[in-house]
Amino acid sequence: MSLSFSVNNNSSASNILSNLSYVQNQLNTSYAQLSSGNRINSAANDPAGYAISQQMMSQVNGLNQATQNAQNGVSLIQTASGAMNQVESILQTMNTLAVEASNGTQTSSDLANLQTEFTSLQNQISSISKNTQFNGMTLLNGSYGSPSTPMTLQVGAQNNQTLAFTIATVNNTSLGIATTSISITSQASAQAAIASVQSAITTLSGFQASLGAIQDQLNYTISNLQNSSQNLQNAESTITNTNMATAYTQFSQEQVLQQVGLAMLGQAQQQPAAILKLLS
């Protein structure tokens, strides 16, 4: 067995210092994992896992925004449907007026008064059609009433996951109760108006049913999007989240190695002093 003494190169101390640097880097990684709760805090921690997690997070973010898009779509439909409910209430009142005017006991003055109210209700339907808006978009004036100009919602994380639907035009003309086509100024015209108004009620009910079906579809879409997002987040967390028990065990081991390394470095740095004993 040979002994090597040198004052120019302390290989033992150099090796220990190199190991200490490695342990310190591992400790820094453990600090980051334990303090953040994330096993992967940068691509350097796990390049493949980092790339996969970023792809998953991109999809999760897309699903979450698609959920918000669908919820906005539900709000839009509720706005349109609520306005249609108001129109339906007006139509019911118009039907009552037409039935009242159809009775032979009404005088010409009575019929004129009934017609004034009837016309006022028609004007209110026109106002609802022009003024029902969502985020500045007019809904019932036919802007989205054609298959060529539908309301299109982005309801998925991919570029082809959309839902398109139409919102029927709701006004006196589309309902067949324009001021130029019906009146209740006479018993005969009032009786004809009954049929027109009741037909309008049936037509409007169909419009509402169509919107209701789209709202149901959106509600199911929202539920599915939320479920998909949750499952994907769970999968992503298994890649990126810190296993606290494992990480803390590793951290404790690294602390011990650091303390031992520092002690050994102190011992190794004393080796050159042995040369002095040879010279004394």
C-alpha positions as CSV (number, residue, x, y, z in Angstrom):
1,M,0.0,0.0,0.0
2,S,1.4,3.4,-1.0
3,L,0.7,6.8,0.3
4,S,0.5,9.9,-2.0
5,F,1.1,13.3,-0.5
6,S,0.9,16.5,-2.6
7,V,0.5,20.1,-1.7
8,N,-0.4,21.1,-5.3
9,N,-3.4,18.8,-5.7
10,N,-5.8,17.5,-3.0
11,S,-7.8,14.9,-5.1
12,S,-9.8,13.7,-2.1
13,A,-11.0,17.2,-1.3
14,S,-11.8,17.8,-5.0
15,N,-13.8,14.6,-5.3
16,I,-15.7,15.4,-2.1
17,L,-16.4,19.0,-3.3
18,S,-17.7,17.6,-6.6
19,N,-20.1,15.3,-4.7
20,L,-21.2,18.1,-2.5
21,S,-22.1,20.2,-5.6
22,Y,-24.2,17.4,-6.9
23,V,-25.9,16.9,-3.6
24,Q,-26.5,20.7,-3.3
25,N,-28.2,20.6,-6.8
26,Q,-30.4,17.8,-5.7
27,L,-31.3,19.6,-2.5
28,N,-32.2,22.7,-4.5
29,T,-34.5,20.5,-6.7
30,S,-36.1,19.0,-3.5
31,Y,-36.6,22.5,-2.1
32,A,-38.4,23.5,-5.2
33,Q,-40.5,20.4,-5.3
34,L,-41.5,20.5,-1.7
35,S,-42.2,24.3,-1.6
36,S,-44.2,24.4,-4.9
37,G,-45.9,21.0,-4.7
38,N,-44.8,20.3,-8.2
39,R,-42.4,17.6,-9.2
40,I,-41.7,19.3,-12.5
41,N,-40.9,23.0,-12.1
42,S,-38.9,23.3,-15.3
43,A,-38.1,21.2,-18.4
44,A,-34.8,20.2,-16.8
45,N,-36.6,18.2,-14.0
46,D,-38.2,15.8,-16.5
47,P,-38.0,16.9,-20.2
48,A,-40.5,14.2,-21.5
49,G,-42.9,14.7,-18.6
50,Y,-42.8,18.5,-19.0
51,A,-43.7,18.2,-22.7
52,I,-46.6,15.9,-22.0
53,S,-47.8,18.0,-19.1
54,Q,-47.8,21.2,-21.2
55,Q,-49.8,19.4,-23.9
56,M,-52.3,18.3,-21.3
57,M,-52.6,21.8,-19.8
58,S,-53.2,23.2,-23.2
59,Q,-56.1,20.9,-23.7
60,V,-57.4,21.5,-20.1
61,N,-57.3,25.3,-20.8
62,G,-59.2,24.8,-24.1
63,L,-61.8,22.6,-22.4
64,N,-62.3,25.2,-19.6
65,Q,-62.7,28.0,-22.1
66,A,-65.1,25.9,-24.2
67,T,-67.2,25.3,-21.1
68,Q,-67.4,29.1,-20.6
69,N,-68.3,29.5,-24.3
70,A,-71.1,27.0,-23.9
71,Q,-72.3,28.7,-20.7
72,N,-72.4,32.0,-22.6
73,G,-74.4,30.3,-25.3
74,V,-76.9,29.2,-22.7
75,S,-77.2,32.8,-21.4
76,L,-77.8,34.0,-25.0
77,I,-80.5,31.4,-25.5
78,Q,-82.1,32.3,-22.2
79,T,-82.2,35.9,-23.3
80,A,-83.8,35.1,-26.6
81,S,-86.2,32.6,-25.0
82,G,-87.2,35.2,-22.3
83,A,-88.0,37.7,-25.0
84,M,-90.1,35.1,-26.8
85,N,-92.0,34.4,-23.5
86,Q,-92.9,38.1,-23.4
87,V,-94.1,38.0,-27.0
88,E,-96.2,34.9,-26.1
89,S,-97.8,36.7,-23.2
90,I,-98.6,39.6,-25.6
91,L,-100.2,37.2,-28.1
92,Q,-102.3,35.7,-25.3
93,T,-103.6,39.2,-24.5
94,M,-104.2,39.8,-28.2
95,N,-106.2,36.6,-28.5
96,T,-108.3,37.7,-25.6
97,L,-109.0,41.0,-27.2
98,A,-109.9,39.4,-30.5
99,V,-112.3,37.0,-28.8
100,E,-113.8,40.0,-26.9
101,A,-114.2,42.0,-30.2
102,S,-115.9,39.0,-31.8
103,N,-118.9,39.3,-29.5
104,G,-121.9,41.0,-31.1
105,T,-122.5,43.2,-28.0
106,Q,-119.6,45.5,-28.8
107,T,-120.3,48.9,-30.2
108,S,-118.2,50.6,-32.9
109,S,-116.7,52.7,-30.1
110,D,-115.8,49.6,-28.1
111,L,-114.2,48.0,-31.1
112,A,-112.2,51.2,-31.8
113,N,-110.9,51.1,-28.2
114,L,-110.1,47.4,-28.5
115,Q,-108.3,48.0,-31.8
116,T,-106.2,50.7,-30.2
117,E,-105.0,48.3,-27.5
118,F,-104.5,45.6,-30.1
119,T,-102.3,47.8,-32.3
120,S,-100.3,48.9,-29.2
121,L,-99.5,45.2,-28.5
122,Q,-98.4,44.7,-32.1
123,N,-96.1,47.6,-31.7
124,Q,-94.7,46.2,-28.5
125,I,-93.9,42.9,-30.4
126,S,-92.0,45.0,-33.0
127,S,-90.1,46.7,-30.2
128,I,-89.1,43.4,-28.6
129,S,-87.9,42.1,-31.9
130,K,-85.7,45.2,-32.5
131,N,-84.3,45.6,-29.0
132,T,-83.6,42.1,-27.7
133,Q,-79.8,41.9,-27.5
134,F,-77.0,39.9,-26.0
135,N,-73.6,41.5,-25.9
136,G,-74.7,44.0,-28.5
137,M,-76.1,41.4,-30.9
138,T,-79.7,41.7,-31.9
139,L,-81.3,38.2,-31.5
140,L,-84.8,38.2,-32.9
141,N,-84.6,40.4,-36.0
142,G,-83.4,37.6,-38.3
143,S,-79.7,38.1,-37.9
144,Y,-79.2,34.5,-37.0
145,G,-82.4,33.1,-38.6
146,S,-80.9,31.5,-41.6
147,P,-78.8,28.3,-42.0
148,S,-76.3,30.4,-44.0
149,T,-75.9,32.9,-41.0
150,P,-76.3,30.8,-37.9
151,M,-75.1,31.5,-34.4
152,T,-71.9,29.3,-34.1
153,L,-70.4,28.4,-30.7
154,Q,-67.0,26.9,-30.1
155,V,-67.8,24.1,-27.6
156,G,-64.6,22.1,-27.7
157,A,-60.9,22.3,-27.4
158,Q,-60.4,21.4,-31.1
159,N,-61.0,23.6,-34.1
160,N,-63.8,21.5,-35.5
161,Q,-65.9,21.2,-32.3
162,T,-68.6,23.8,-32.9
163,L,-72.3,24.0,-32.5
164,A,-74.4,26.0,-35.0
165,F,-78.0,26.9,-34.6
166,T,-80.5,29.4,-35.8
167,I,-82.7,31.9,-33.9
168,A,-86.0,32.4,-35.6
169,T,-87.2,35.9,-36.6
170,V,-89.8,37.0,-34.2
171,N,-91.9,39.9,-35.4
172,N,-95.5,40.6,-36.5
173,T,-94.7,39.6,-40.1
174,S,-93.1,36.3,-39.3
175,L,-95.9,35.5,-36.9
176,G,-98.6,36.4,-39.5
177,I,-100.1,39.2,-37.4
178,A,-98.8,42.3,-39.3
179,T,-100.9,45.4,-38.8
180,T,-101.8,45.4,-42.5
181,S,-103.2,41.9,-42.4
182,I,-105.4,41.7,-39.3
183,S,-107.6,44.0,-37.2
184,I,-110.5,43.7,-34.8
185,T,-112.5,46.7,-36.0
186,S,-115.5,44.5,-36.8
187,Q,-117.0,41.3,-35.6
188,A,-115.9,39.5,-38.8
189,S,-112.4,40.8,-38.8
190,A,-112.1,40.0,-35.1
191,Q,-113.1,36.4,-35.7
192,A,-110.5,36.1,-38.4
193,A,-107.9,37.7,-36.1
194,I,-108.6,34.9,-33.5
195,A,-107.3,32.3,-36.0
196,S,-104.3,34.4,-36.9
197,V,-103.3,35.1,-33.4
198,Q,-103.7,31.4,-32.3
199,S,-101.6,30.4,-35.3
200,A,-99.0,32.9,-34.2
201,I,-99.0,31.3,-30.7
202,T,-98.4,27.9,-32.2
203,T,-95.6,29.2,-34.5
204,L,-93.9,30.9,-31.6
205,S,-94.2,27.8,-29.4
206,G,-92.3,25.9,-32.1
207,F,-89.5,28.6,-32.1
208,Q,-89.2,28.2,-28.3
209,A,-89.1,24.4,-28.5
210,S,-86.2,24.6,-31.0
211,L,-84.2,26.9,-28.7
212,G,-85.1,24.8,-25.7
213,A,-83.6,21.7,-27.5
214,I,-80.4,23.6,-28.2
215,Q,-80.2,24.7,-24.5
216,D,-80.5,21.1,-23.4
217,Q,-77.8,20.1,-25.8
218,L,-75.5,22.8,-24.4
219,N,-76.2,21.8,-20.8
220,Y,-75.1,18.2,-21.7
221,T,-72.1,19.6,-23.5
222,I,-71.1,21.7,-20.5
223,S,-71.4,18.6,-18.2
224,N,-69.2,16.5,-20.6
225,L,-66.6,19.3,-21.0
226,Q,-66.3,19.7,-17.2
227,N,-65.9,15.9,-16.7
228,S,-63.3,15.7,-19.5
229,S,-61.4,18.7,-18.0
230,Q,-61.4,17.2,-14.5
231,N,-60.2,13.8,-15.7
232,L,-57.4,15.4,-17.8
233,Q,-56.3,17.5,-14.8
234,N,-56.1,14.4,-12.7
235,A,-54.0,12.7,-15.3
236,E,-51.7,15.8,-15.6
237,S,-51.3,16.0,-11.8
238,T,-50.0,12.5,-11.6
239,I,-47.1,13.6,-13.9
240,T,-46.4,17.0,-12.4
241,N,-47.4,16.9,-8.7
242,T,-44.9,16.1,-6.0
243,N,-45.3,12.9,-4.0
244,M,-44.7,14.6,-0.7
245,A,-43.7,11.5,1.2
246,T,-41.2,10.3,-1.4
247,A,-39.8,13.8,-1.9
248,Y,-39.4,14.5,1.8
249,T,-37.6,11.1,2.3
250,Q,-35.3,12.0,-0.6
251,F,-34.8,15.5,0.9
252,S,-33.8,14.0,4.3
253,Q,-31.3,11.7,2.7
254,E,-29.7,14.5,0.7
255,Q,-29.4,16.6,3.9
256,V,-27.6,13.8,5.6
257,L,-25.3,13.4,2.6
258,Q,-24.6,17.1,2.6
259,Q,-23.7,17.1,6.3
260,V,-21.4,14.0,5.9
261,G,-19.9,15.6,2.8
262,L,-19.1,18.8,4.6
263,A,-17.5,16.8,7.5
264,M,-15.4,14.7,5.1
265,L,-14.4,17.9,3.2
266,G,-13.0,19.3,6.4
267,Q,-11.0,16.1,7.0
268,A,-9.7,16.0,3.4
269,Q,-8.5,19.6,3.7
270,Q,-6.4,18.6,6.7
271,Q,-4.4,16.1,4.6
272,P,-1.8,18.6,3.3
273,A,-1.0,19.4,7.0
274,A,0.4,15.9,7.3
275,I,3.2,17.0,5.0
276,L,4.3,19.5,7.5
277,K,4.8,16.6,10.0
278,L,7.1,15.0,7.5
279,L,9.1,18.2,7.3
280,S,9.3,18.8,11.0
